[in-house]
Structure formats: C-alpha cells, structure tokens
Amino acid sequence: MFPILKGESVGVAGEFSGRVVIISSPEDIHRDWAPDEIPVISGTLAAHFESNPGDLDELLSHVSAVISETGESIGNLASLAFIREIICIVKVKDACYVLENDMVIMITAHESDGAVFFVE
C-alpha cells in the first residue's frame, strides 16, 4: 500500500484505523467523539489553538489519533499528544482537501514519520 498523505509523527508510535472528521472551525471541536473517529485539524485553526490551548487538550482527551495540517515536532500539539499517549501526525499538507468526512483511513506513526493510507 502506498500512503496518500505523509507528515511528521509526534506523540506515540503505532497504527490506528478509523473514520475521518474534518475540524475546520472551533465549533467542530466540541462534540461527542466516537472511539474510531480521527480528527483532521485544518491549518486555519492554528491561531485558535494557540490562544485557546484548552480546546486542543479537550479534543485530544477524547480521541486515539489525530492528523493536523500544521504543528511542530516540538510544540503544544506534540506535547499534548505525548502526554495523552495518542498517535499524532503533523505537517500533513492539504489533509482537509484530500480527506473527506467518514472516509475510512489507517494512520501509521513510527519515529519521526507518519503516513495516511486509504482503507475503503
């Protein structure tokens, strides 16, 4: 299988399959999260999370994996992903354009590499 998207892995290493949920506004964060949902954070929310770190922590407390168009390997998102022991892939360019809500994907994270694979 070839990855459809690549990024940098932060948080914990591993593999997770689930359904995509695009997060493009602050209102999309506050919802009931199913155990198999993978939030895909739009790059437009970087400023929101910087000024509202509690929203990011709340989001990460409800999921097992996350994909972000922005983020640094040493940053707030990476630190929270490590603390929460979740798989997190940052710097995934155009993730919100390539992925769609309810698309089933698998993400893998190993050391500094993260990849997204189309499952269904």
Buried (B, 14 or more C-beta within 10 A) or exposed (E): EEBBBBBBBBBBEBEBBBBBBBBEEEEBBEEEBEEEBBBBBBBEBBEBBEEBEEBBBEBBEBBBBBBBBBBEEEBBBBBBBEEBEBBBBBBBEEBBEBBEEEBBBBBBBEEEBBBBBBEE
